[in-house]
Amino acid sequence: MNTTQTIRDEILKLKKEHDVCILAHAYQSQDIWEVADYVGDSYGLSLQAAKTGQQTVLLCGVRFMAETVKILSPEKKVLLSHPQAGCPMAQQISVAELAALKETYPDYTVAAYINTTSELKTLCDVCVTSSSAVKIIQNIENDHILFIPDCNLGGWIARQVPEKIIRPVAGGCPAHAAMHADQVRQMKSLFPEAKLLVHPECKAEVTELADYVGSTTGIMEYAKNSSAKSFIIGTENSIVEHLQFACPDKRFYPLSKDCICSNMKLTTLMDVWHCLHGTGGEEITLSEQVMKQARRCIDTMLTLG
């Protein structure tokens, strides 16, 4: 019978034989982290894919992330570990709806969270990540910003950059948006010494109570570098597990036991195994026009950020 260890060993052997670079998003499980060449947030992974010498990249995450990898590395073969792994947020606004919004607000610069489809990015002026959003919005010359698709992240940016008029479009991450202030008070009563670290995709009622608000990578770095010994984590619960492995001398508690991304959890270690055997996954293909037009807002992000 196969075990996690035997499958892991075969994956490590196969990726070397087939010269495949494995990228794992931070919300993937620990066993997938351990076979990946790079672990990180969506944009950071796409940059690593562009730098690596391998011509085949396997993305363990969700579809918009694999599309971003393809946009930045159009010459490479990009595989998505599970074809059904999508992102509800990325699907919350259509190309037609965004086109209509641009007509309604013609004087606004359209800023897109990177958690959007490649087709939506073709209509946007600039892309942002949760870690770079404030700096990029500050550096946009226009004072009027239309922000898609996460209204919680958009609202958090607006509070950091009050000199701009930011109009967030309704939408967001269902898992992060489900957390609320009552949960914070409950967890704080149980663990009064714990620092609260949350993602800006959470509602304002949560971020306003936090000791730190930042990207997934930022949350992990804060916890690792902090002298505090206990933390309440307000983001996808896999981060609790990863921090437990990284900092066994510290304690980590989920703000909500229900903050789970079901799309991220679709990918299993066996899915990675099947991809390397050529019997699983999906190759990401985008038209030249979409890749070229979507790349513009990403390049603008680099210029401003």
C-alpha positions as a printed NumPy array, in Angstrom:
array([[  0.   ,   0.   ,   0.   ],
       [  1.227,   3.466,  -0.848],
       [  1.868,   5.936,   1.967],
       [  2.331,   9.699,   2.009],
       [  6.069,   9.09 ,   2.166],
       [  6.209,   6.719,  -0.84 ],
       [  4.072,   9.057,  -2.974],
       [  6.164,  12.044,  -1.867],
       [  9.393,  10.253,  -2.794],
       [  8.06 ,   9.324,  -6.222],
       [  6.909,  12.898,  -6.88 ],
       [ 10.369,  14.223,  -5.999],
       [ 11.893,  11.67 ,  -8.371],
       [  9.439,  12.352, -11.222],
       [  9.696,  16.142, -11.1  ],
       [ 13.456,  15.849, -11.463],
       [ 13.196,  13.331, -14.314],
       [ 10.616,  15.438, -16.207],
       [ 12.238,  18.774, -15.289],
       [  9.043,  20.165, -13.742],
       [  8.861,  23.108, -11.349],
       [  6.148,  22.672,  -8.695],
       [  4.565,  25.799,  -7.241],
       [  2.336,  25.581,  -4.157],
       [  0.143,  28.381,  -2.897],
       [  0.316,  29.041,   0.835],
       [ -3.205,  27.621,   1.31 ],
       [ -2.171,  24.178,   0.09 ],
       [ -1.692,  21.393,   2.627],
       [  1.606,  20.668,   4.347],
       [  2.273,  17.492,   2.34 ],
       [  2.066,  19.479,  -0.912],
       [  4.309,  22.195,   0.51 ],
       [  6.938,  19.531,   1.104],
       [  7.159,  18.496,  -2.563],
       [  7.054,  22.048,  -3.966],
       [ 10.011,  23.978,  -5.311],
       [  8.441,  27.272,  -4.264],
       [  5.687,  28.17 ,  -1.806],
       [  4.078,  31.591,  -1.584],
       [  1.262,  33.904,  -2.607],
       [ -0.199,  33.969,  -6.104],
       [  1.901,  36.745,  -7.604],
       [  5.116,  35.656,  -5.921],
       [  4.69 ,  32.194,  -7.411],
       [  4.225,  33.601, -10.918],
       [  7.484,  35.536, -10.538],
       [  9.288,  32.393,  -9.424],
       [  7.876,  30.542, -12.433],
       [  9.273,  33.209, -14.752],
       [ 12.718,  32.928, -13.151],
       [ 13.021,  29.154, -13.102],
       [ 14.83 ,  27.333, -15.889],
       [ 12.216,  24.578, -16.156],
       [  9.906,  24.824, -19.144],
       [  7.027,  23.001, -17.435],
       [  5.372,  24.497, -14.356],
       [  2.816,  22.74 , -12.165],
       [  0.686,  25.151, -10.135],
       [ -0.968,  23.761,  -7.016],
       [ -3.584,  26.408,  -6.379],
       [ -6.543,  27.81 ,  -8.307],
       [ -7.16 ,  28.767, -11.929],
       [ -6.529,  32.523, -11.872],
       [ -3.107,  31.83 , -10.343],
       [ -2.189,  29.432, -13.13 ],
       [ -3.382,  32.022, -15.653],
       [ -1.087,  34.629, -14.094],
       [  1.814,  32.196, -14.369],
       [  0.997,  31.702, -18.052],
       [  0.729,  35.462, -18.676],
       [  4.191,  36.059, -17.223],
       [  5.688,  32.92 , -18.826],
       [  3.819,  32.496, -22.128],
       [  6.553,  30.274, -23.558],
       [  6.205,  27.696, -20.78 ],
       [  3.815,  24.786, -20.345],
       [  1.645,  25.585, -17.326],
       [ -0.397,  22.905, -15.591],
       [ -3.162,  23.438, -13.032],
       [ -3.134,  20.593, -10.513],
       [ -6.939,  20.265, -10.317],
       [ -9.098,  21.46 , -13.248],
       [-12.042,  22.347, -10.991],
       [-10.033,  24.51 ,  -8.601],
       [-11.394,  28.004,  -9.156],
       [-11.864,  31.131,  -7.05 ],
       [-15.381,  32.379,  -6.236],
       [-14.093,  35.945,  -5.98 ],
       [-12.57 ,  35.823,  -9.454],
       [-15.965,  34.853, -10.88 ],
       [-18.037,  37.521,  -9.125],
       [-17.854,  40.102, -11.884],
       [-18.101,  39.438, -15.607],
       [-16.323,  41.162, -18.474],
       [-19.639,  42.696, -19.568],
       [-20.336,  44.028, -16.07 ],
       [-16.884,  45.588, -15.815],
       [-17.247,  47.145, -19.271],
       [-20.532,  48.705, -18.124],
       [-18.907,  50.035, -14.946],
       [-16.137,  51.637, -16.991],
       [-18.78 ,  53.453, -19.029],
       [-20.528,  54.607, -15.842],
       [-17.272,  55.836, -14.292],
       [-15.155,  56.901, -17.286],
       [-12.856,  59.129, -15.224],
       [-11.882,  56.361, -12.795],
       [ -8.712,  54.274, -12.942],
       [ -9.666,  50.583, -12.729],
       [ -7.566,  48.676, -10.192],
       [ -7.969,  44.912, -10.095],
       [ -7.017,  42.643,  -7.231],
       [ -4.828,  39.899,  -8.672],
       [ -7.618,  37.463,  -7.709],
       [ -9.327,  38.065, -11.063],
       [ -9.557,  36.168, -14.327],
       [ -7.209,  36.928, -17.201],
       [-10.185,  38.204, -19.23 ],
       [-11.056,  40.777, -16.55 ],
       [ -7.45 ,  41.915, -16.37 ],
       [ -7.591,  42.875, -20.067],
       [-10.016,  45.701, -19.134],
       [ -8.097,  46.953, -16.088],
       [ -5.509,  49.715, -15.771],
       [ -3.47 ,  48.245, -12.937],
       [ -3.297,  45.06 , -10.879],
       [ -2.546,  44.886,  -7.137],
       [ -1.755,  42.272,  -4.523],
       [ -2.81 ,  42.491,  -0.894],
       [  0.764,  43.35 ,   0.087],
       [  1.345,  45.971,  -2.634],
       [ -2.136,  47.514,  -2.91 ],
       [ -1.68 ,  50.531,  -0.626],
       [  1.602,  51.614,  -2.212],
       [  0.281,  51.184,  -5.75 ],
       [ -2.968,  53.045,  -5.094],
       [ -0.955,  55.876,  -3.526],
       [  1.228,  56.062,  -6.635],
       [ -1.638,  56.233,  -9.145],
       [ -1.884,  59.802, -10.453],
       [ -5.665,  59.7  , -10.676],
       [ -7.504,  60.357,  -7.395],
       [-10.563,  58.365,  -8.519],
       [-10.186,  54.583,  -8.294],
       [-12.651,  51.844,  -9.205],
       [-11.548,  48.752,  -7.26 ],
       [-12.562,  45.196,  -8.182],
       [-13.603,  42.635,  -7.021],
       [-13.089,  42.585,  -3.224],
       [-14.992,  45.354,  -1.441],
       [-13.415,  44.453,   1.925],
       [ -9.886,  44.807,   0.57 ],
       [-10.991,  47.919,  -1.312],
       [-12.442,  49.398,   1.859],
       [ -9.29 ,  48.616,   3.834],
       [ -7.171,  50.326,   1.155],
       [ -9.51 ,  53.349,   1.249],
       [ -8.939,  53.686,   4.995],
       [ -5.163,  53.611,   4.464],
       [ -5.292,  56.065,   1.552],
       [ -7.986,  58.619,   2.557],
       [ -6.727,  61.153,   0.015],
       [ -8.101,  58.974,  -2.804],
       [-11.733,  58.452,  -3.768],
       [-11.996,  54.671,  -3.955],
       [-15.199,  53.039,  -5.163],
       [-15.097,  49.315,  -4.299],
       [-17.29 ,  46.982,  -6.348],
       [-19.395,  44.574,  -4.289],
       [-17.7  ,  41.203,  -4.001],
       [-15.071,  39.377,  -2.012],
       [-13.753,  36.136,  -0.579],
       [-16.635,  34.177,   1.005],
       [-14.333,  32.489,   3.54 ],
       [-12.697,  35.692,   4.793],
       [-15.903,  37.743,   4.661],
       [-17.675,  35.229,   6.926],
       [-15.481,  36.108,   9.92 ],
       [-16.891,  38.709,  12.313],
       [-16.12 ,  40.753,  15.411],
       [-17.985,  38.435,  17.798],
       [-15.539,  35.674,  16.889],
       [-12.653,  38.012,  17.68 ],
       [-14.101,  38.805,  21.107],
       [-14.731,  35.119,  21.808],
       [-11.194,  34.07 ,  20.845],
       [ -9.67 ,  36.994,  22.726],
       [-11.546,  35.913,  25.854],
       [-10.06 ,  32.429,  25.487],
       [ -6.546,  33.603,  24.597],
       [ -6.163,  37.177,  25.921],
       [ -2.405,  37.302,  25.335],
       [ -2.646,  36.198,  21.697],
       [ -1.932,  38.64 ,  18.877],
       [ -4.661,  38.862,  16.233],
       [ -3.264,  38.659,  12.682],
       [ -5.776,  39.011,   9.851],
       [ -5.991,  39.325,   6.09 ],
       [ -7.405,  42.559,   4.565],
       [-10.037,  40.455,   2.774],
       [-11.793,  40.369,   6.172],
       [-14.556,  42.83 ,   7.072],
       [-13.665,  46.171,   8.636],
       [-15.15 ,  45.049,  11.962],
       [-12.405,  42.393,  12.087],
       [ -9.433,  44.312,  10.673],
       [-10.094,  47.215,  13.064],
       [ -9.529,  44.866,  16.024],
       [ -6.348,  43.293,  14.654],
       [ -2.782,  43.7  ,  15.867],
       [ -1.597,  43.176,  12.298],
       [ -3.354,  43.306,   8.914],
       [ -1.539,  41.985,   5.873],
       [ -1.078,  39.41 ,   3.157],
       [ -0.709,  35.71 ,   3.867],
       [  3.055,  36.016,   3.529],
       [  3.015,  39.08 ,   5.767],
       [  1.023,  37.265,   8.451],
       [  3.464,  34.365,   8.456],
       [  6.513,  36.623,   8.638],
       [  4.978,  38.671,  11.453],
       [  4.277,  35.539,  13.493],
       [  7.759,  34.123,  12.898],
       [  9.536,  37.349,  13.838],
       [  7.331,  38.393,  16.746],
       [  8.423,  37.909,  20.346],
       [  4.819,  37.009,  21.199],
       [  4.118,  33.341,  21.882],
       [  0.489,  32.99 ,  20.819],
       [ -1.52 ,  34.166,  17.824],
       [ -5.084,  34.12 ,  16.525],
       [ -4.975,  33.744,  12.739],
       [ -7.669,  35.425,  10.644],
       [ -7.067,  33.847,   7.28 ],
       [ -7.389,  30.428,   5.625],
       [ -6.841,  27.799,   8.296],
       [ -4.013,  25.988,   6.509],
       [ -1.816,  28.898,   7.643],
       [ -2.38 ,  27.825,  11.254],
       [ -0.953,  24.398,  10.427],
       [  2.01 ,  25.793,   8.5  ],
       [  2.892,  28.169,  11.317],
       [  2.667,  25.302,  13.811],
       [  5.302,  23.46 ,  11.771],
       [  7.466,  26.57 ,  11.349],
       [  7.26 ,  27.747,  14.975],
       [  6.742,  24.757,  17.293],
       [  7.585,  26.924,  20.294],
       [  4.555,  29.147,  19.625],
       [  0.809,  28.519,  19.66 ],
       [ -1.586,  29.325,  16.816],
       [ -5.397,  29.37 ,  16.858],
       [ -7.843,  29.878,  13.964],
       [-10.118,  32.897,  14.312],
       [-12.818,  30.766,  12.674],
       [-12.797,  27.005,  12.257],
       [-14.866,  27.571,   9.104],
       [-12.326,  29.726,   7.245],
       [-11.493,  27.04 ,   4.711],
       [-11.037,  27.459,   0.967],
       [-12.74 ,  24.413,  -0.534],
       [-11.158,  25.122,  -3.93 ],
       [ -7.65 ,  25.055,  -2.481],
       [ -8.488,  21.833,  -0.675],
       [ -9.413,  20.119,  -3.958],
       [ -5.747,  19.484,  -4.771],
       [ -4.292,  16.398,  -3.121],
       [ -0.846,  14.851,  -3.155],
       [ -2.186,  12.21 ,  -5.552],
       [ -3.311,  14.952,  -7.94 ],
       [  0.3  ,  16.117,  -8.086],
       [  1.38 ,  12.503,  -8.681],
       [ -1.102,  12.14 , -11.562],
       [  0.037,  15.422, -13.129],
       [  3.623,  14.195, -13.192],
       [  2.483,  10.902, -14.731],
       [  0.577,  12.818, -17.435],
       [ -2.765,  11.455, -16.262],
       [ -4.146,  14.476, -14.427],
       [ -4.337,  18.229, -14.232],
       [ -5.085,  20.663, -17.04 ],
       [ -2.777,  22.633, -19.293],
       [ -3.587,  26.34 , -19.198],
       [ -3.965,  27.931, -22.627],
       [ -4.705,  31.602, -23.267],
       [ -4.92 ,  33.502, -26.526],
       [ -2.032,  35.766, -27.487],
       [ -4.374,  38.759, -27.35 ],
       [ -5.59 ,  37.999, -23.819],
       [ -2.048,  37.414, -22.551],
       [ -0.798,  40.646, -24.119],
       [ -3.681,  42.798, -22.865],
       [ -3.786,  41.231, -19.383],
       [ -0.034,  41.695, -19.032],
       [ -0.382,  45.484, -19.297],
       [ -2.064,  45.902, -15.906],
       [  0.492,  43.578, -14.308],
       [  3.379,  45.556, -15.817],
       [  1.792,  48.766, -14.516],
       [  1.694,  47.17 , -11.065],
       [  5.443,  46.598, -11.276],
       [  6.022,  50.183, -12.385],
       [  3.937,  51.687,  -9.567],
       [  4.871,  49.188,  -6.864]])
